[in-house]
Amino acid sequence: MQAGTKRAELVKFFFALSEPIRLEIVRALLSAKELCVCQIVQAFGLSQPNVSFHMRVLREADLVLWERRGRWVYYRLNLENPMLRAVLPFIEGIEVSKIQTTACEVKP
């Protein structure tokens, strides 16, 4: 891997984790293993477009994997990412707000 590519990956990685909301989302995913966008919206009290923005930043930094199931998108941590694995012990040690998640409501 070229130095410029490594540098760009590091910048994306640290930028993604520099925002407190994104750090809390990573912590929530660590705890829940997988969350639907609607659960993130409910848990953090953010608008769906705002959550989508934060999740895009996390995706571009290769911190999360996603899967579309019908109308919903589900996210989980990319535990294959060596940088994420390296910082998870530090992330686990950070005190963040407790969140509760419920199942997504299916609207006709």
Backbone bond lengths (Angstrom), bond angles and torsions (degrees), N, CA, C in turn:
res aa  C-N    CA-C-N  psi(-1)  N-CA   C-N-CA  omega(-1)  CA-C   N-CA-C  phi
1 M - - - 1.452 - - 1.528 108.47 -
2 Q 1.300 116.67 137.36 1.456 121.63 -178.18 1.527 110.48 -76.67
3 A 1.326 115.45 153.91 1.465 121.49 -178.03 1.533 111.67 -59.51
4 G 1.324 116.69 -39.55 1.467 120.27 179.66 1.517 112.33 -64.43
5 T 1.335 115.94 -37.60 1.460 120.87 178.74 1.523 110.09 -68.30
6 K 1.335 117.08 -43.72 1.469 121.15 177.94 1.522 110.36 -60.44
7 R 1.304 116.04 -44.04 1.462 121.14 -179.53 1.527 110.10 -60.97
8 A 1.326 116.92 -45.20 1.463 120.86 -179.95 1.528 110.86 -62.98
9 E 1.333 117.45 -39.59 1.468 120.76 178.11 1.524 110.88 -64.74
10 L 1.332 116.57 -42.47 1.464 119.98 178.36 1.517 111.77 -63.31
11 V 1.324 116.72 -41.90 1.462 120.54 178.97 1.527 110.23 -60.81
12 K 1.335 117.50 -46.80 1.467 120.83 178.47 1.522 111.12 -61.93
13 F 1.322 116.34 -42.86 1.459 121.59 -179.05 1.522 111.34 -60.19
14 F 1.331 116.68 -52.63 1.455 119.94 -177.27 1.525 112.14 -71.94
15 F 1.321 117.54 -32.50 1.464 119.68 174.45 1.528 109.63 -62.13
16 A 1.321 116.70 -44.15 1.464 120.33 -178.57 1.524 111.37 -61.02
17 L 1.312 117.29 -39.63 1.462 120.35 -177.95 1.524 113.77 -87.19
18 S 1.328 117.54 -4.08 1.464 120.22 -177.77 1.522 112.93 -78.82
19 E 1.309 118.01 -16.76 1.467 122.57 -179.29 1.529 108.96 -91.21
20 P 1.335 119.12 123.45 1.465 121.26 -178.31 1.532 114.56 -54.50
21 I 1.314 118.30 -38.64 1.470 120.18 179.53 1.529 110.00 -63.55
22 R 1.321 117.09 -44.24 1.466 119.61 179.95 1.531 110.92 -65.71
23 L 1.317 116.43 -37.28 1.457 119.92 176.76 1.534 110.08 -62.99
24 E 1.308 117.04 -40.63 1.467 120.51 177.45 1.530 111.12 -67.25
25 I 1.315 117.46 -37.01 1.470 120.38 176.99 1.526 109.70 -63.30
26 V 1.336 117.25 -42.23 1.466 120.42 177.66 1.522 109.40 -61.56
27 R 1.333 117.66 -43.73 1.470 120.78 177.68 1.527 110.74 -61.02
28 A 1.328 116.86 -41.99 1.466 120.50 179.71 1.528 110.32 -63.32
29 L 1.332 116.66 -41.50 1.465 120.32 178.19 1.523 111.25 -66.67
30 L 1.292 116.94 -34.06 1.459 120.92 177.52 1.526 109.98 -63.78
31 S 1.300 115.58 -39.90 1.462 120.99 -179.59 1.528 112.58 -76.47
32 A 1.339 116.37 -45.64 1.465 121.06 -173.54 1.526 113.06 -87.55
33 K 1.312 117.72 -15.76 1.477 124.34 -176.27 1.523 112.69 75.07
34 E 1.319 118.27 -39.88 1.466 122.42 179.93 1.525 108.64 -154.88
35 L 1.334 115.42 139.12 1.460 120.65 177.38 1.516 110.11 -137.67
36 C 1.301 114.83 143.65 1.457 122.43 173.24 1.527 108.15 -83.43
37 V 1.305 116.53 152.59 1.471 120.65 177.08 1.527 110.46 -53.38
38 C 1.319 116.53 -42.00 1.472 118.80 -178.15 1.525 111.15 -62.92
39 Q 1.331 117.68 -33.42 1.462 120.86 177.76 1.527 111.10 -69.20
40 I 1.313 116.59 -37.28 1.467 120.67 177.66 1.524 109.84 -67.04
41 V 1.337 116.35 -42.66 1.464 121.05 177.20 1.525 109.70 -57.20
42 Q 1.325 117.08 -49.60 1.465 122.09 -178.74 1.525 111.65 -64.41
43 A 1.313 116.67 -46.11 1.459 121.02 -174.50 1.518 113.21 -65.62
44 F 1.323 116.94 -36.79 1.456 120.31 -174.89 1.525 113.61 -103.66
45 G 1.328 116.81 -5.28 1.459 119.63 179.08 1.516 113.17 65.35
46 L 1.323 116.21 30.35 1.464 121.16 179.83 1.520 109.37 -102.42
47 S 1.314 115.98 160.40 1.461 119.87 175.25 1.528 108.76 -74.51
48 Q 1.318 115.79 158.14 1.458 120.17 179.60 1.534 111.37 -61.22
49 P 1.348 119.44 -42.47 1.473 118.80 177.33 1.531 112.65 -62.37
50 N 1.328 116.69 -36.55 1.462 120.52 178.72 1.527 110.39 -65.82
51 V 1.328 117.43 -44.54 1.465 121.32 176.90 1.526 109.86 -61.61
52 S 1.326 117.15 -43.07 1.467 120.56 179.47 1.523 111.37 -59.14
53 F 1.325 116.77 -40.16 1.468 120.42 177.55 1.527 110.46 -61.62
54 H 1.336 116.72 -49.89 1.462 120.19 -178.62 1.526 111.68 -62.58
55 M 1.317 116.40 -38.61 1.465 119.34 -179.69 1.527 110.99 -69.79
56 R 1.318 117.04 -33.40 1.471 120.05 176.52 1.524 109.88 -63.66
57 V 1.327 116.73 -42.43 1.472 120.10 177.98 1.527 110.11 -61.45
58 L 1.335 117.31 -43.24 1.467 120.87 178.77 1.524 111.50 -65.93
59 R 1.343 117.04 -37.66 1.478 120.35 177.21 1.518 110.63 -64.95
60 E 1.334 116.68 -46.84 1.465 120.83 -177.69 1.524 112.03 -63.69
61 A 1.332 116.64 -25.78 1.464 121.06 176.54 1.524 111.32 -87.24
62 D 1.314 117.02 1.71 1.465 123.81 178.73 1.528 112.39 63.98
63 L 1.336 115.80 30.42 1.460 120.40 179.07 1.512 112.64 -90.42
64 V 1.320 116.91 -25.01 1.462 120.45 -179.14 1.522 110.69 -129.78
65 L 1.309 113.68 154.19 1.457 122.38 171.94 1.520 106.50 -112.33
66 W 1.315 116.43 153.03 1.457 118.78 -178.13 1.512 110.31 -135.98
67 E 1.321 113.29 158.51 1.459 120.56 179.11 1.528 108.40 -148.37
68 R 1.316 115.66 130.31 1.461 120.35 176.74 1.526 108.32 -88.81
69 R 1.320 115.15 128.92 1.469 121.68 175.97 1.515 106.99 -127.12
70 G 1.314 114.43 100.08 1.466 118.57 -175.73 1.507 109.63 65.28
71 R 1.293 116.03 -121.23 1.459 121.59 -175.98 1.532 112.87 -88.21
72 W 1.326 117.26 -16.01 1.462 121.18 -173.52 1.518 111.97 -103.85
73 V 1.334 114.99 153.15 1.455 122.21 174.40 1.527 107.30 -112.59
74 Y 1.324 115.44 129.79 1.460 122.14 -179.43 1.522 109.20 -110.45
75 Y 1.328 115.24 139.61 1.463 121.40 -178.43 1.519 110.65 -119.72
76 R 1.336 114.71 148.03 1.459 121.96 172.35 1.529 106.94 -144.76
77 L 1.320 115.87 159.35 1.458 119.89 179.23 1.520 110.38 -68.96
78 N 1.313 115.88 145.26 1.464 121.77 175.06 1.526 107.92 -88.86
79 L 1.315 116.16 86.63 1.455 121.01 -176.70 1.525 112.77 -73.67
80 E 1.328 117.14 -2.17 1.463 121.26 173.46 1.530 110.88 -82.76
81 N 1.317 117.65 -12.59 1.460 121.94 -179.77 1.528 108.39 -76.25
82 P 1.345 118.11 114.33 1.471 120.09 -176.52 1.527 113.49 -64.25
83 M 1.331 117.83 -32.66 1.463 119.70 178.71 1.524 109.95 -67.05
84 L 1.326 117.25 -41.60 1.461 120.53 178.71 1.526 110.14 -63.67
85 R 1.331 116.62 -46.04 1.464 119.77 179.17 1.526 110.94 -58.40
86 A 1.332 116.95 -35.99 1.464 120.90 -178.99 1.525 112.68 -67.92
87 V 1.319 117.65 -33.35 1.470 119.68 -176.87 1.523 113.70 -97.84
88 L 1.330 118.25 -7.55 1.471 120.26 -178.52 1.531 113.38 -55.82
89 P 1.334 119.81 -40.82 1.472 117.44 177.68 1.530 112.69 -59.49
90 F 1.321 116.96 -34.78 1.463 120.16 178.34 1.521 110.89 -72.46
91 I 1.327 116.09 -40.49 1.460 120.90 178.78 1.527 110.11 -64.49
92 E 1.325 116.47 -40.74 1.469 120.26 178.74 1.518 111.58 -61.48
93 G 1.320 117.30 -32.17 1.458 121.37 -177.65 1.509 114.94 -80.04
94 I 1.331 117.81 -7.72 1.462 121.81 -178.97 1.520 109.33 -82.56
95 E 1.317 116.73 130.13 1.464 120.56 177.28 1.523 108.64 -79.58
96 V 1.310 115.85 121.13 1.461 121.30 176.28 1.519 108.17 -128.33
97 S 1.303 116.00 166.65 1.456 120.19 -177.59 1.517 110.79 -63.26
98 K 1.308 115.50 145.92 1.462 121.23 175.80 1.520 108.02 -76.84
99 I 1.324 116.78 133.50 1.448 119.57 178.97 1.509 109.51 -121.27
100 Q 1.283 115.19 153.23 1.457 120.80 175.67 1.516 106.85 -119.06
101 T 1.316 114.91 138.84 1.454 119.50 178.39 1.500 109.40 -122.54
102 T 1.311 115.44 144.20 1.448 120.93 176.57 1.520 107.38 -123.44
103 A 1.309 115.25 167.03 1.459 119.47 179.83 1.527 110.29 -64.67
104 C 1.318 115.86 153.55 1.457 121.00 178.64 1.519 109.67 -70.29
105 E 1.304 114.18 140.89 1.457 119.77 178.09 1.527 108.93 -84.35
106 V 1.304 115.55 129.56 1.464 120.63 178.94 1.509 107.33 -93.95
107 K 1.328 115.37 116.57 1.468 120.20 179.30 1.511 109.21 -101.38
108 P 1.324 116.32 136.73 1.488 119.33 -179.27 1.498 112.92 -64.05
